[in-house]
Amino acid sequence: MTSSGYIALLRPPVGRTFCYLICGIFIGFSSAFMLLSISSNISSFGDFLIPLRPGPRHGDSHGHGKDSSEMLPHPQKFGAHSSDEDFHKGEDIVAQKLAEKVRVLCWIMTCPSNHRKKARHIKATWGKRCNILLFMSTANDTSLPTVNLGIEEGRDYLWSKTKESFKYVYKHYLDQVDWVLKADDDTYVIVENLRFMLSAYKPTEPVYFGCRFKPFVKQGYMSGGAGYVLSREAVKRFVEDGIPNKEKCRQDHGGAEDVEIGICLERVGVKAGDSRDSEGRGRFFPFVPDDHITIGKIDRRNWYWEYIYYPVKEGLECCSDSAISFHYVPPQQLYVLEYLIYHLRPYGINHAVDLPAHEAAENLSTVSSVSSAGV
């Protein structure tokens, strides 16, 4: 047999070669797709694991430090509803009185790239209802204004920013307030409901509240994104006894700020309080309302179900009528919530809630006296 005959025997038919080529391309693309999927979703394995001590990127990731993709118009462009309108006239009398008795300082964790994209919209919406509003950042901005903490910027420095922020509040404002709320620049807070909940407690008690998670800390800790509020005594213990003591508080800048402060507060004798209402429904939430109300929106593999301290329900039973906070709220949704909560009114429905007996009697007296005066 000639050499050309051997070559002919070894050479596969043209049709078979084409099949090999197609199969090779298919296998190659499939392998590449699987590798990309694994690499892009590798963090999802964390949904099934709870580490002994998390780094800054544990499950409750914050929006802080992420640049908002959309620049909204200046807050003045959104306009406002007058308090003298028929549906609003005199409706906040009790809320104003409570604001005098339950004084809340709110400090917002933000960063230079979010001053105009996020922080200023907090100031224009719910932030204006705090007794004192501060924006903690790493750059000066007189338009808010900001407090320049003088430390490095970035997600890996959130714990340092938290410590420095509470030290600043302790030094300059603690004698002027009863409670100190920390929130992110993508959190929405109904401040009146916060005061209502806090009215049952004394600021001299070492306690703090928020969305309570159960890992890492014996008594649990509060979600940083959903916001947490410390009593005046809790702030005092944190700054005086916790931060300077390496046996009680982590001294470097690393770690997840909400976990680290939870560990530190427990060690200085601050109690993790129960912020649920009388129906057992939550008030602080780590996601937007839609995620909690829509059944199945939060995947059962999500870290949330492993972390949440108390049993929770999905659907309309998820959330208290006196809910306090929601996280991951984009700037435009701040104004949507502002309208739905503070301006839209169903005709003929009045709100009546149970307060501590002495508070209820005092508030009723206030409303009656104002009404008789013709306000």
ABEGO torsion letter per residue (X at the ends): XBAAAAAAAABBBAAAAAAAAAAAAAAAAAAAAAAAAAAAAAAAAAAABBBABBBAABABBBABGBBBABBBBBAAAAEBBBAABAAABGAAAAAAAAAAABBBBBBBBBBAAAAAAAAAAAAABAAAABABBBBBBABBBAAOBBBBAGBBBEAAAAAAAAAAAAAAAAAAAAAABABBBBBBAABBBBAAAAAAAAAABBAABBBBBEBBBABGBAAEBBBAAAEBBBBAAAAAAAAAAAAABAAABBABABEBAAAAAAAAAAAAGBBBBBABBAAGBBABBABBAAAAABBGABBAABAAAAABABBBBBEAAABBAABABBBGBBAAAAAAAAAAAAABBBBGBBBBBBBBAAAAAAAAAAAAAAAAAGX
